Amino acid sequence: MFANVGWGEMLLLVVVGLVILGPERLPGAIRWTSSTLRQARDYISGATSQLRDDLGPEFEDFRQPLSELQKLRGMTPRAALTKHLLDGDDSWIGEAFQQPGTEKPHSAPPPQPAPPKVEPLAPGTPAPFDADAT
C-alpha cells in the first residue's frame, strides 16, 4: 500500500506528528493508524478470498482482463507501435525517435539570431497599448 514511502518520508511524518500532536498523543495516534490499516488490509483480503470462493474457477476469468488493462496502463506510444507493428523489434528507430536523455551528444547547437534591441521609454511617456492583445 505504501511501497513508495521511504524512511525519509516516514521520519518527516513522525516529526510533523510530534509537532502537531505532541509527545503524549503521538504513540496513540501511531497505534490507531497501524491498527486501522491492518484492519482495512484484512477486510480487503477477506473480500478477495470470499470472491474467490464464491466464483470458483470463474474468478480467473475476471482477473485476466484486469491484468491486460494493467499491461496497457504502462504502455507508451513507442512501445505500442513496436509491439503491434514490429513485434517488439525497435532496432530500426533512429535518433529522432529516441526517448529524452538517451540521445547521442551532438555538436554545438546552431547559432540563434540576436533578439531585437528594445529602447527604454522616455520618462512621462505612456506605455504602449495593444487593443488586440487585451
C-alpha positions in Angstrom: 0.0 0.0 0.0 2.8 2.4 0.9 5.5 0.8 -1.1 6.9 4.1 -2.4 7.2 5.8 1.0 10.8 5.7 2.1 12.4 6.1 5.5 12.9 9.9 4.9 9.2 10.4 4.4 8.4 8.3 7.4 10.8 10.3 9.6 9.2 13.5 8.3 5.7 12.2 9.1 6.8 11.3 12.7 8.4 14.8 13.2 5.3 16.6 11.8 3.1 14.3 14.0 5.3 15.1 17.0 4.9 18.8 16.4 1.1 18.7 15.7 0.0 16.1 18.3 2.7 16.4 20.9 4.8 13.6 22.5 1.9 12.4 24.8 -0.6 11.7 22.0 1.7 10.6 19.2 2.2 6.9 20.3 -1.6 6.5 20.5 -2.1 8.0 17.0 0.5 5.7 15.6 -1.1 2.7 17.2 -4.6 3.7 15.9 -3.3 4.3 12.4 -1.5 1.0 12.2 -4.5 -0.9 13.6 -6.8 0.8 11.1 -4.5 0.0 8.2 -4.2 -3.6 9.4 -8.0 -3.9 9.7 -8.5 -2.4 6.2 -6.0 -4.9 4.8 -7.8 -7.8 6.5 -11.1 -6.6 5.1 -9.7 -6.4 1.6 -8.0 -9.8 1.7 -11.2 -11.3 3.2 -13.3 -9.9 0.4 -10.9 -11.2 -2.2 -10.9 -14.7 -0.7 -14.7 -14.6 -0.4 -15.0 -13.7 -4.1 -12.5 -16.4 -5.0 -14.5 -19.0 -3.0 -17.9 -17.8 -4.4 -16.9 -17.6 -8.0 -14.5 -20.6 -8.1 -12.7 -21.1 -11.4 -14.6 -18.1 -12.9 -12.6 -15.8 -10.7 -9.6 -16.2 -13.0 -11.8 -15.1 -16.0 -12.3 -11.7 -14.2 -8.6 -11.4 -13.4 -7.4 -11.9 -17.0 -9.0 -8.6 -18.4 -7.8 -6.7 -15.4 -4.2 -7.9 -15.9 -4.4 -6.9 -19.6 -5.6 -3.5 -18.6 -2.6 -3.2 -16.2 -0.3 -4.0 -19.1 -1.9 -1.3 -21.2 -1.5 1.3 -18.5 2.3 1.0 -18.7 2.4 1.0 -22.4 3.9 4.1 -24.1 3.1 5.1 -27.7 6.5 3.9 -28.8 6.1 0.6 -27.0 2.7 0.1 -28.5 4.0 0.8 -32.0 6.9 -1.5 -31.7 4.9 -4.3 -30.2 2.0 -4.3 -32.6 3.7 -3.2 -35.9 7.2 -4.6 -35.5 6.7 -7.5 -33.0 8.9 -5.8 -30.4 11.9 -5.1 -32.7 12.8 -1.5 -32.1 16.3 -1.6 -33.7 15.1 0.4 -36.7 14.3 3.5 -34.6 16.7 6.3 -35.4 17.9 9.2 -33.2 14.8 11.3 -33.9 12.6 8.8 -32.0 14.9 8.1 -29.0 13.5 8.9 -25.6 14.7 12.1 -23.9 18.0 11.6 -22.2 19.2 8.7 -24.4 20.3 10.8 -27.4 23.8 10.7 -28.5 25.7 14.0 -27.9 25.6 16.3 -30.9 28.0 19.1 -31.9 27.3 22.7 -30.8 23.8 23.9 -31.4 23.2 26.2 -34.4 23.6 29.9 -33.6 20.4 31.7 -32.7 19.6 35.2 -34.1 20.1 38.0 -31.7 16.9 39.3 -30.2 15.9 42.8 -31.3 17.0 45.6 -29.0 14.3 47.4 -27.1 14.8 51.1 -26.3 13.6 52.2 -22.9 10.7 54.7 -22.8 11.4 58.3 -22.0 10.1 59.5 -18.6 6.5 60.6 -18.7 5.8 58.6 -21.9 2.7 56.3 -21.5 3.3 52.6 -22.1 2.3 51.2 -25.5 -1.2 49.7 -25.6 -2.2 46.9 -28.0 -6.0 46.7 -28.2 -5.8 43.3 -30.0 -3.8 41.7 -27.2 -6.2 42.6 -24.4 
